[in-house]
């Protein structure tokens, strides 16, 4: 299955999806799976879609939590950061790395 075929199937399943959403889902699914032909099966596509949705929601939730922490840190002078605040920055970098990995499909160092 190629990207165009996957996009057509997604559009049939969810005709209300915007072009941006269809493109995003094609990218996320193709990065998530090593075996794109497996998506020829409706059941496999549904399972992959579900799995990707869970991963994306988890990453989104982590990102939202880290954004709130970073907004709090923005009001603090960097030279007065505590060890806990430095760890918050490190966790934020890790969360950003995980979100990026979903979209580029490779491990981020």
ZIWO-V379783 format. One record per residue. N is the residue number from 0. RES is the residue in one small letter. D_LAST is the distance of its C-alpha to the last C-alpha in whole Angstrom. Layout:
N_RES_D_LAST ; N_RES_D_LAST
This chain:
0_x_30 ; 1_x_29 ; 2_x_27 ; 3_x_31 ; 4_x_32 ; 5_x_30 ; 6_x_30 ; 7_x_34 ; 8_x_34 ; 9_x_32 ; 10_x_35 ; 11_x_37 ; 12_x_36 ; 13_x_35 ; 14_x_37 ; 15_x_37 ; 16_x_33 ; 17_x_32 ; 18_x_31 ; 19_x_28 ; 20_x_28 ; 21_x_28 ; 22_x_26 ; 23_x_23 ; 24_x_24 ; 25_x_24 ; 26_x_21 ; 27_x_19 ; 28_x_22 ; 29_x_21 ; 30_x_17 ; 31_x_18 ; 32_x_20 ; 33_x_20 ; 34_x_24 ; 35_x_25 ; 36_x_29 ; 37_x_29 ; 38_x_29 ; 39_x_33 ; 40_x_34 ; 41_x_35 ; 42_x_34 ; 43_x_30 ; 44_x_30 ; 45_x_31 ; 46_x_29 ; 47_x_25 ; 48_x_26 ; 49_x_27 ; 50_x_24 ; 51_x_22 ; 52_x_24 ; 53_x_23 ; 54_x_19 ; 55_x_20 ; 56_x_22 ; 57_x_20 ; 58_x_17 ; 59_x_20 ; 60_x_22 ; 61_x_19 ; 62_x_18 ; 63_x_22 ; 64_x_22 ; 65_x_19 ; 66_x_21 ; 67_x_24 ; 68_x_23 ; 69_x_22 ; 70_x_25 ; 71_x_27 ; 72_x_25 ; 73_x_26 ; 74_x_29 ; 75_x_28 ; 76_x_28 ; 77_x_25 ; 78_x_27 ; 79_x_28 ; 80_x_25 ; 81_x_25 ; 82_x_23 ; 83_x_23 ; 84_x_22 ; 85_x_19 ; 86_x_18 ; 87_x_18 ; 88_x_16 ; 89_x_13 ; 90_x_14 ; 91_x_14 ; 92_x_11 ; 93_x_10 ; 94_x_12 ; 95_x_12 ; 96_x_8 ; 97_x_10 ; 98_x_13 ; 99_x_11 ; 100_x_10 ; 101_x_14 ; 102_x_15 ; 103_x_13 ; 104_x_13 ; 105_x_9 ; 106_x_6 ; 107_x_4 ; 108_x_0
